[in-house]
Amino acid sequence: MEAAGASNIKVTDSVIEYSGFTFLLLDALDSLSVEKVQFNNAVIIDGKDPDFIRHIVRRIRSNNSPDIYLKPIFILKGININDPFVNRLCDGTIFSLEQIEFIIPTVEKILTKVNDLKFTNSISFEAQMIEKTINFMYTCDVFDLDPVPYVYSGINYSYPILSVNFRQTEEYSVLDILDIAEREGIFESEYYDRVYLCSNCSNGHLTYREVCPKCGSSHSSTEDIVHHFPCGYVGPITDFKNEIDDQLDCPKCDKRLRHIGVDYDKPSILHECKNCSHKFQDYNVKAKCLNCLTDNGVEVLKGREIRRYRLTKKGELAAINGFVSTSKDIDEIIGTVKFDTFKTMLKYEIERLRQTEGSSNICAIHITNPSQVYSKIGSEVQKGLLKDLVRVIRSNIRSSDVITFQSSSTIVLSMNEIPMRIAKRILEEIIVMLKRLMNTAFKNMEVNFETNVMSLDYKLSPELHIQQLTKEFK
């Protein structure tokens, strides 16, 4: 394949047109208006200044609009870029504009995968960051999220795809978000390393010092302690030095110390603080934070694991369908219990039915078009919507019945000690009220529900009950 000729490339006001695609060309003289990115298919950064490149890449990838942060980025290489942060966030390099045709397949592939995604307004900041991360990984066919040792990182390691959204002083939050994502089943992980962070600000830029146990000063001197075998005298080596030569003489018996291990040994060392003159054998170790200047005892530092992460199939589907909320977000809704708590209560109810002849049920209400619904309303409205759903359901069931969220689109509830036909009738009444609520709150938006009811069977586990109850929901 021959390189594209210059005659096939049209450049107008920093926009390159080639083969039906437009590329926004940025160089160090440009003051980037990020909004320009969304009107082009890809971005090319003139790679002459590493700091400029890092600044532009960060501004694009940290934007919250998918039309901007998912755009393909290429470096027009004028110099070698050895920054791992930049390299992980870019999609390739070219050495001249005549090579644009070679990156067209990459641009087409990324833009096609972007079209696969359904974008939602996530309920919480954590969910929003998880969604951004998995969207980027999906569109770039990246399945591994590995930590990169990075001097500019506040925790000394960077996960560029996620860390780009945080200032250096807030980068410890990345570890919390990755923990949440793993609990949600979005990632699976394995141990890589361990870091220690400041107890005050959670920054990892620490300088470790040996300090005086009395005054905390790091200014001290050190000398050996000498033990003279023949007379048993023990003291600092300065006691044995004389003013005439470099030989050692015992201050107690005046004998010359000639051979270490035969005449004497050095069993320990002695430190003297130059600030307070305190003499001691064991230092205290302190870790001074270079961010907030807190002098931490090493025993109070925050130890955090650095792990390698891999996108799961659930994570890939969450990218395609939209990731609205974490379990933490929906666990906080008043009138519900945590999903794990619900499963425990379900287990006890199944055990009770094993010994009685009662009739109990579990029910599910599922929003069939959650991506369409949540993409049109803000995060605060979403929280209000979920609270309203719970309020309507709670008003139509007994106080002894329990409600939980399996996800932001599926509500599971118990209806114990009533026949299935009555449970179905109650569920039908709830759906009528929910639709009335939706029509009132969102007049121009259609919200669709589907339901299911299942009688408890003491032969099945709680997990199998819920699996069978919700298996028909898409």
Secondary structure by P-SEA (a helix, b strand, c coil): ccccccccccccccbbbcccbbbbbbcccccccaaaaaaccbbbbccccaaaaaaaaaaaaacccccccccbbbbccccccccaaaaaacccccccccccccaaaaaaaaaaaaaaccccccccaaaaaaaaaaaaaaaaccccccccccccccccccccccccccccccccaaaaaaaaaaaaccbbbbbcbbbbbbccccccbbbbbbbbcccccccbbbbbbbbbccccccccccccccccccbbbbcccccccccccccccccbbbbbbccccccccbbbbbbbbccccccccccccbbbbbbbbbbcaaaaaaaaacccccaaaaaaccccccaaaaaaaaaaaaaaaaacccccbbbbbbcccaaaaaaaccaaaaaaaaaaaaaaaaaaccccbbbbbccccbbbbbbccccaaaaaaaaaaaaaaaaaaaaaacccbbbbbbbccccccccccaaaaaaaaccccc
